[in-house]
Amino acid sequence: MIKVKKTKVKDEEFARMKKVHNDLNKYVDKDFHFYLSYASRVTLIFIAVVVLGFLSYYFFNKSFSREKKETLNYEIKTSLDYDVVLFENPLGITNNNRVDSYLSELVNDISNNIHYEYVTDKEVNVNAVYSVDVMMQLENKETKEVFYTNTYPLIEEVKATSKNSKTFKFDQNVQLDYDFYNDKAKEMEQLATGDVTGKLIIKMYVTLNTKYEGFAKNVEKKDVVEVKVPLLSSQVSSTMVSKQKINDKYVENAKPELVNESMLYSGIALLIIDTMFLLSGISFIFKSTPKKSKYCRLRDGLLAEHDSIIVNARKMPDIKGKNMISCYSFGELLDAQKILDKPIIYYETVKDQKCTFFIIGDDDIYEYTLKECDVEF
């Protein structure tokens, strides 16, 4: 056995000791540290995401031209002037004496001069194609039932152009052998039953292809000019059937185009940074949000499922002088509750770590203790 010799320190030895002065300030951190609370961090991340998103949209918007509507107004005007060539007749009527209508028996040919004018409010290039045919139509005068139609070509396709102009126009003369068609109508009349009336319809088909510098594509307009000439009637005249004046417009929506590449790249970069801020904010919120342990989920499940028979106690019940009976599981405690028909008292001993369930009988107390260490490990 080792003996330790106890010694007593004398006063003169204390006097020889040097006093050590420890500078405690060196252990104090005097540097300034900036700290942000959880709410402040979430708020700053949200503001950064909104500001970067707005800037990204601004740069994207400035990098493309705005969608605009381009309009080209146009007007189509048609007119008809006609003349007739007469047979020799004892009445002395000639084509120099212009009247509104002529006796059909005296008319040999009809010369129809169709004037077509296409006017736009801006300079354009026009490529036009037109052709002319005539349709003979016979019908029953009383029932209006058409029993004969036939179409005869008069003028094959004609091409016309106009460049850098606001007005495109042409005049087309259409010679009509009226005596030929009227005699043919009379032959068909002999074969029909009842009174017959007929007409010739001259149709000029016009296709206008317009090129305007404000449009991405050419615009096409199809038009039909109709002139009517009666058959099997005492009087003959040429009249315009279709509208003599049309006002309309072409409209094209111009698609946005890239006008500033640097703005576009800046917008893309800001969008990427904004996405990174958004993802980091979501990650921060997810990581900083407290997660429930298995113990808490089990406890909350028991309280929710058996809420009708469980009473929450604010303090530990008085269990002195009672016989304590510990249950191995909550199921056994439920069996005791059914037998005793008394509520289960819940008391949280240690917050989110330990709780006890009681049933207080006359002399006995049934209890079940739920611990975090028993659930987690």
C-alpha positions as CSV (number, residue, x, y, z in Angstrom):
1,M,0.0,0.0,0.0
2,I,1.4,3.4,-1.0
3,K,1.2,6.1,1.6
4,V,0.8,9.6,0.4
5,K,2.6,12.2,2.5
6,K,0.5,15.2,3.2
7,T,2.4,18.5,3.3
8,K,1.2,21.8,4.5
9,V,2.0,24.9,2.4
10,K,3.6,27.6,4.5
11,D,2.9,31.3,4.2
12,E,6.4,32.1,2.9
13,E,5.9,29.7,0.0
14,F,2.7,31.5,-1.0
15,A,4.8,34.7,-1.0
16,R,7.2,33.2,-3.4
17,M,4.5,32.3,-5.9
18,K,4.0,34.6,-8.9
19,K,0.6,35.9,-9.7
20,V,-0.6,35.0,-13.2
21,H,-2.9,37.5,-14.9
22,N,-5.0,35.7,-17.5
23,D,-6.5,38.0,-20.1
24,L,-10.0,36.7,-20.4
25,N,-10.9,39.2,-23.1
26,K,-9.0,37.0,-25.6
27,Y,-11.7,34.4,-25.3
28,V,-14.4,37.0,-26.1
29,D,-15.3,37.2,-29.8
30,K,-15.6,40.9,-30.5
31,D,-16.1,40.6,-34.3
32,F,-19.4,41.6,-35.7
33,H,-21.5,38.7,-37.0
34,F,-24.6,39.4,-39.1
35,Y,-27.5,37.0,-38.3
36,L,-30.8,36.6,-40.1
37,S,-33.7,34.9,-38.6
38,Y,-35.6,32.1,-40.4
39,A,-38.4,34.4,-41.5
40,S,-36.0,37.0,-42.8
41,R,-34.1,34.5,-44.9
42,V,-37.4,33.1,-46.4
43,T,-38.5,36.7,-47.1
44,L,-35.2,37.7,-48.8
45,I,-35.3,34.5,-50.9
46,F,-38.8,35.3,-52.0
47,I,-38.0,38.9,-52.9
48,A,-34.9,37.7,-54.9
49,V,-37.0,35.2,-56.8
50,V,-39.6,37.8,-57.7
51,V,-37.1,40.5,-58.7
52,L,-35.0,38.2,-60.8
53,G,-38.1,36.8,-62.4
54,F,-39.3,40.3,-63.3
55,L,-35.9,41.2,-64.7
56,S,-35.8,38.0,-66.8
57,Y,-39.2,38.8,-68.2
58,Y,-38.2,42.4,-68.9
59,F,-35.1,41.3,-70.9
60,F,-37.0,38.6,-72.8
61,N,-39.7,41.1,-73.7
62,K,-37.1,43.7,-74.9
63,S,-35.3,41.1,-77.0
64,F,-38.3,40.5,-79.3
65,S,-40.3,42.8,-81.4
66,R,-43.9,43.2,-80.4
67,E,-46.7,41.5,-82.4
68,K,-48.3,44.0,-84.7
69,K,-51.3,44.0,-87.0
70,E,-50.6,45.1,-90.6
71,T,-53.6,46.2,-92.7
72,L,-54.0,46.8,-96.5
73,N,-57.3,48.4,-97.5
74,Y,-58.5,47.9,-101.0
75,E,-61.4,48.8,-103.3
76,I,-62.7,47.0,-106.4
77,K,-64.8,48.9,-108.9
78,T,-66.4,47.4,-112.0
79,S,-68.4,49.1,-114.7
80,L,-70.0,48.0,-118.0
81,D,-70.4,49.8,-121.3
82,Y,-72.0,47.9,-124.2
83,D,-72.9,48.5,-127.8
84,V,-74.9,46.5,-130.4
85,V,-74.5,45.6,-134.0
86,L,-77.9,45.6,-135.7
87,F,-79.2,43.9,-138.8
88,E,-80.4,46.0,-141.7
89,N,-84.0,47.0,-140.9
90,P,-86.7,49.0,-142.4
91,L,-87.2,51.1,-139.2
92,G,-83.8,52.8,-139.7
93,I,-82.5,52.1,-136.2
94,T,-78.7,52.0,-136.1
95,N,-76.2,51.5,-133.3
96,N,-75.4,55.2,-133.4
97,N,-78.7,55.9,-131.8
98,R,-78.0,54.8,-128.2
99,V,-81.0,53.6,-126.2
100,D,-81.5,51.6,-123.0
101,S,-82.7,48.5,-124.9
102,Y,-83.0,47.1,-128.4
103,L,-85.5,45.0,-130.3
104,S,-84.1,41.5,-130.1
105,E,-85.0,40.7,-133.7
106,L,-82.7,43.5,-134.9
107,V,-79.7,42.6,-132.7
108,N,-76.9,40.7,-134.4
109,D,-73.9,41.1,-132.0
110,I,-73.4,42.8,-128.6
111,S,-70.1,44.3,-127.7
112,N,-69.6,44.3,-123.9
113,N,-66.7,46.4,-122.6
114,I,-66.0,45.5,-118.9
115,H,-63.9,47.9,-116.9
116,Y,-62.2,46.5,-113.8
117,E,-60.3,48.6,-111.3
118,Y,-58.4,47.4,-108.1
119,V,-57.2,50.2,-105.8
120,T,-55.2,49.8,-102.6
121,D,-54.1,52.4,-100.0
122,K,-50.5,51.4,-100.3
123,E,-48.2,50.6,-103.2
124,V,-48.3,46.9,-104.2
125,N,-47.3,44.5,-106.9
126,V,-50.3,42.8,-108.6
127,N,-50.3,39.7,-110.8
128,A,-53.7,39.1,-112.2
129,V,-55.2,36.3,-114.3
130,Y,-58.7,36.4,-115.7
131,S,-60.9,34.5,-118.2
132,V,-64.4,34.9,-119.6
133,D,-67.2,32.4,-120.5
134,V,-70.9,32.7,-121.1
135,M,-73.6,30.4,-119.7
136,M,-77.0,30.0,-121.5
137,Q,-79.8,29.1,-119.2
138,L,-83.5,28.3,-120.1
139,E,-86.3,27.8,-117.6
140,N,-90.1,27.4,-117.4
141,K,-91.6,30.8,-117.1
142,E,-94.3,29.6,-114.6
143,T,-92.5,27.1,-112.4
144,K,-89.1,28.8,-112.7
145,E,-87.6,25.3,-113.2
146,V,-84.3,25.3,-115.2
147,F,-84.4,22.7,-117.9
148,Y,-81.3,23.6,-120.0
149,T,-77.9,25.1,-119.2
150,N,-74.7,25.2,-121.2
151,T,-71.4,27.0,-120.9
152,Y,-69.4,28.4,-123.8
153,P,-65.8,29.7,-123.4
154,L,-65.3,33.2,-124.8
155,I,-61.8,34.3,-123.7
156,E,-59.0,32.1,-122.5
157,E,-56.8,33.0,-119.6
158,V,-55.3,36.5,-119.8
159,K,-52.4,37.7,-117.6
160,A,-51.9,41.3,-116.4
161,T,-49.4,42.8,-114.0
162,S,-48.8,46.0,-112.1
163,K,-45.7,47.0,-110.1
164,N,-45.3,49.5,-107.2
165,S,-48.7,51.1,-107.8
166,K,-51.8,51.8,-105.9
167,T,-54.1,51.2,-108.9
168,F,-54.4,48.2,-111.1
169,K,-57.0,48.3,-113.9
170,F,-57.9,46.8,-117.2
171,D,-60.6,46.9,-119.9
172,Q,-61.8,43.7,-121.5
173,N,-64.1,43.7,-124.5
174,V,-66.3,40.7,-124.8
175,Q,-68.0,40.1,-128.2
176,L,-71.3,38.2,-127.9
177,D,-72.9,36.6,-131.0
178,Y,-76.4,37.3,-129.7
179,D,-78.2,36.1,-132.8
180,F,-76.5,32.6,-132.5
181,Y,-77.5,32.1,-128.9
182,N,-81.0,33.5,-129.4
183,D,-81.7,31.2,-132.3
184,K,-80.4,28.2,-130.3
185,A,-82.8,29.2,-127.5
186,K,-85.7,29.3,-129.9
187,E,-84.9,25.8,-131.0
188,M,-84.9,24.6,-127.4
189,E,-88.2,26.5,-126.8
190,Q,-89.9,24.4,-129.5
191,L,-89.0,21.2,-127.6
192,A,-90.2,22.5,-124.3
193,T,-93.8,22.5,-122.9
194,G,-95.2,25.8,-121.6
195,D,-93.8,29.3,-121.8
196,V,-90.0,29.5,-121.8
197,T,-87.7,32.4,-120.7
198,G,-84.0,32.5,-121.0
199,K,-80.8,34.5,-120.4
200,L,-77.1,34.7,-121.1
201,I,-74.8,35.2,-118.1
202,I,-71.3,36.4,-119.0
203,K,-68.9,35.5,-116.3
204,M,-65.4,37.0,-116.0
205,Y,-63.3,35.1,-113.4
206,V,-60.5,37.3,-111.9
207,T,-57.7,36.1,-109.6
208,L,-55.6,38.8,-108.0
209,N,-52.3,37.9,-106.4
210,T,-51.1,40.9,-104.4
211,K,-47.6,41.3,-103.0
212,Y,-47.2,43.9,-100.2
213,E,-43.9,44.5,-98.4
214,G,-45.7,44.7,-95.1
215,F,-47.0,41.2,-95.4
216,A,-44.9,38.0,-95.0
217,K,-46.9,36.2,-97.7
218,N,-48.8,37.3,-100.9
219,V,-52.6,37.6,-100.6
220,E,-54.9,36.2,-103.2
221,K,-58.4,37.5,-104.0
222,K,-60.8,35.7,-106.3
223,D,-63.6,37.7,-107.9
224,V,-66.4,37.1,-110.4
225,V,-67.9,39.8,-112.6
226,E,-71.3,38.9,-114.1
227,V,-73.2,40.5,-116.9
228,K,-76.8,39.4,-117.8
229,V,-78.3,39.5,-121.3
230,P,-82.0,38.3,-121.8
231,L,-83.0,35.7,-124.4
232,L,-86.4,35.0,-126.0
233,S,-87.6,38.5,-125.1
234,S,-88.7,41.5,-127.2
235,Q,-86.1,43.9,-125.7
236,V,-82.4,43.3,-125.3
237,S,-79.9,45.0,-123.0
238,S,-76.7,44.2,-121.0
239,T,-76.8,44.7,-117.3
240,M,-74.2,44.2,-114.5
241,V,-75.3,41.6,-112.0
242,S,-72.5,41.6,-109.5
243,K,-71.7,44.5,-107.1
244,Q,-70.1,47.4,-108.9
245,K,-68.1,48.5,-105.9
246,I,-66.4,46.5,-103.1
247,N,-64.6,47.9,-100.1
248,D,-62.6,45.5,-97.9
249,K,-59.2,45.0,-96.3
250,Y,-56.5,42.4,-95.8
251,V,-55.1,41.9,-92.3
252,E,-52.0,40.1,-91.3
253,N,-50.6,39.6,-87.7
254,A,-46.8,40.0,-87.8
255,K,-45.1,37.5,-85.6
256,P,-42.5,38.7,-83.0
257,E,-38.9,38.7,-84.2
258,L,-35.6,38.6,-82.4
259,V,-34.2,42.2,-82.4
260,N,-31.6,42.1,-79.6
261,E,-29.5,39.0,-78.9
262,S,-27.7,40.4,-75.9
263,M,-31.0,41.1,-74.2
264,L,-32.1,37.5,-74.9
265,Y,-28.9,36.0,-73.4
266,S,-29.2,38.3,-70.4
267,G,-32.8,37.1,-69.9
268,I,-31.8,33.4,-70.1
269,A,-29.0,34.0,-67.6
270,L,-31.3,35.7,-65.2
271,L,-33.9,33.0,-65.6
272,I,-31.2,30.3,-64.7
273,I,-30.2,32.3,-61.6
274,D,-33.8,32.8,-60.6
275,T,-34.4,29.1,-60.9
276,M,-31.4,28.4,-58.7
277,F,-32.6,30.8,-56.1
278,L,-36.1,29.2,-56.2
279,L,-34.6,25.7,-55.8
280,S,-32.3,26.8,-53.0
281,G,-35.2,28.5,-51.2
282,I,-37.3,25.3,-51.4
283,S,-34.4,23.2,-50.2
284,F,-33.8,25.6,-47.3
285,I,-37.5,25.6,-46.2
286,F,-37.6,21.8,-46.5
287,K,-34.4,21.2,-44.5
288,S,-35.3,23.8,-41.8
289,T,-38.8,22.5,-41.3
290,P,-38.8,20.2,-38.2
291,K,-39.8,16.6,-39.0
292,K,-41.9,14.5,-36.7
293,S,-40.2,11.5,-35.2
294,K,-41.7,8.0,-35.1
295,Y,-42.6,8.5,-31.5
296,C,-44.6,11.7,-32.3
297,R,-46.4,10.1,-35.2
298,L,-47.4,7.0,-33.1
299,R,-48.5,9.2,-30.2
300,D,-50.5,11.5,-32.4
301,G,-52.1,8.5,-34.1
302,L,-53.2,7.0,-30.8
303,L,-54.7,10.3,-29.6
304,A,-56.5,10.9,-32.9
305,E,-57.9,7.4,-33.3
306,H,-59.1,7.1,-29.7
307,D,-60.0,10.7,-29.1
308,S,-63.5,9.8,-27.8
309,I,-62.1,7.9,-24.7
310,I,-58.9,9.9,-24.0
311,V,-58.7,12.9,-21.8
312,N,-55.6,15.2,-21.8
313,A,-54.4,16.1,-18.4
314,R,-52.5,19.3,-17.6
315,K,-50.7,17.8,-14.6
316,M,-49.8,14.4,-13.3
317,P,-52.8,12.7,-11.5
318,D,-52.5,11.9,-7.8
319,I,-51.7,8.2,-7.7
320,K,-50.6,7.8,-4.1
321,G,-52.1,4.9,-2.2
322,K,-53.1,3.1,-5.5
323,N,-52.0,-0.2,-6.8
324,M,-50.0,0.5,-10.0
325,I,-50.5,-2.0,-12.8
326,S,-48.2,-1.5,-15.9
327,C,-49.5,-2.7,-19.2
328,Y,-47.2,-4.1,-21.9
329,S,-49.1,-2.5,-24.8
330,F,-51.7,0.1,-25.5
331,G,-54.0,-2.7,-26.7
332,E,-54.0,-4.2,-23.1
333,L,-54.9,-0.7,-21.8
334,L,-57.8,-0.5,-24.2
335,D,-59.0,-3.9,-22.9
336,A,-59.0,-2.6,-19.4
337,Q,-60.8,0.5,-20.5
338,K,-63.6,-1.5,-22.0
339,I,-64.0,-3.6,-18.8
340,L,-63.8,-0.6,-16.4
341,D,-65.7,1.7,-18.7
342,K,-63.6,4.7,-17.6
343,P,-61.7,7.3,-19.7
344,I,-58.0,7.0,-20.4
345,I,-56.0,9.9,-19.0
346,Y,-53.1,11.2,-21.1
347,Y,-50.2,13.1,-19.6
348,E,-47.0,14.1,-21.4
349,T,-44.1,13.5,-19.1
350,V,-41.3,14.8,-21.3
351,K,-42.3,16.9,-24.4
352,D,-42.0,14.8,-27.6
353,Q,-40.1,12.1,-25.7
354,K,-42.2,10.4,-23.1
355,C,-45.9,10.2,-22.2
356,T,-48.1,8.0,-20.0
357,F,-51.7,6.8,-20.4
358,F,-53.7,6.1,-17.2
359,I,-56.9,4.5,-16.2
360,I,-57.8,5.2,-12.6
361,G,-59.9,2.6,-10.9
362,D,-61.2,2.3,-7.3
363,D,-58.0,0.8,-5.9
364,D,-55.9,0.1,-9.0
365,I,-54.3,2.3,-11.6
366,Y,-53.6,0.8,-15.1
367,E,-50.8,2.6,-17.0
368,Y,-49.0,2.4,-20.2
369,T,-45.8,4.5,-20.8
370,L,-44.7,5.3,-24.4
371,K,-41.1,6.3,-24.8
372,E,-39.2,7.7,-27.8
373,C,-36.2,5.4,-27.1
374,D,-38.5,2.4,-27.3
375,V,-39.9,3.4,-30.7
376,E,-36.9,4.9,-32.5
377,F,-34.4,2.2,-31.6
